[in-house]
Amino acid sequence: MDYQTILLFITFVNAIILIFIPKLFNHTPESTNLPPGPHPFSIIGNILEIATNPHKAATKLSRIYGPLMTLKIGSITTIVISSPQLAKQVLHENGPVFSSRTIPHSVHALDHHKYSIVFMHPSPKWRKLRRVCATKIFSPQALDSTQILRQQKVHKLLDFVEERCKKGEVLDIGEAIFTTTLNSISTTLFSMDLSNSTSEESQENKNIIRAMMEEAGRPNVADFFPILRPLDPQRSFARMSNYFKKMFKIIDGITEERMCSRLLETDSKVYKDVLDSLINIEETGYQLSHNEMLHLFLDLLVAGIDTTSNTVEWIMAELLRNPDKMEKARKELSQTIDKDAIIEESHILKLPFLQAVVKETLRLHPPAPFLVPHKCDEMVKGYAQDYRSLTEQCI
């Protein structure tokens, strides 16, 4: 359901909302202390002004209302900070106050928000998961140990592209990158591919992950009007619950098979993946629960796939639109890496123009413009007095 459909739905329930819950739209005394912003319409707030490209619309509005701006997204009051200085003051100097997250309704499926390192409020459980990620998954030693796996997936992708070129067949670069990224992450986590071109089961795995990402990124009227969450008008919560159940079944099956093979010693293969690391943590009494493992793997699978594949697809699209930049990038690659040489991650440091291409693509097409919005759970004073001087500096 896109924004236009949401607006039609809002129009339909407009009368009911105005009759039964008028207090929802009354201004509270605190509203007078909010930063300036465009005047919101009744019911829908400023949705029309940020509908299609929210990050670009917010940038344009900030030039009018300043670096600290108030927007009304449905019934949700949103503060937009577009000044690096003010963002540092808010998020760095007062991090604990602004450390909560805005949780979409669909993420509440199967209580994922209670276990997800992305949406969980800072707590001992959150710090434990963060420490596990820092030491067992994203540490330099862990990344170096899985570098060969990523190289294998890249070379498999290059062979696939070369084969298609020789046959003169159409190549869906987005699909190819999505599969490569999924398999690269799943191999790092479980030492196995979750997708290939021949298995119906692997195709279903890929479809489930893609469906989860699409559902999480789809505008949901229940997020703009939390009072509608029990109704789940777009069935977003119900669909996400179904996707989570299927994904947990896959992850649970992989985990149980590994645990059984370790207990029975039927598998002589030595794994050096994330799953083995987490199992070893459990065996040493670190007390990472089974639920925590399942939800952590879900976060790790979903977080890096869509953003990476979309960015690479946009890079190729922008280079095709700019042949001179394509030629410059190709020339840099040919001068830096021999034709028959094995491509390694260390080569990236020797490719400044390619790095610039990636950064410019991320600027033009950010995969997650607002990342995961912060939420303030306490009344905070002091920033409203600063916005006028900051506005004068920016103007």
Secondary structure by P-SEA (a helix, b strand, c coil): ccaaaaaaaaaaaaaaaacccccccccccccccccccccccccccccccccccaaaaaaaaaaaccccbbbbcccbbbbbbccaaaaaaacccccccccccccccccccccccccccccccccaaaaaaaaaaacccccaaaaaaaaaaaaaaaaaaaaaaaaaaaaccccaaaaaaaaaaaaaaaaacccccccccccaaaaaaaaaaaaaaaaaacccccccccccccccccaaaaaaaaaaaaaaaaaaaaaaaaaaaaaacccccccccaaaaaaaaaaacccccaaaaaaaaaaaacccaaaaaaaaaaaaaaaaacaaaaaaaaaaaaaccccccccccccccccaaaaaaaaaaaaacccccccbbbbbcccccccccaaaaaaaaac
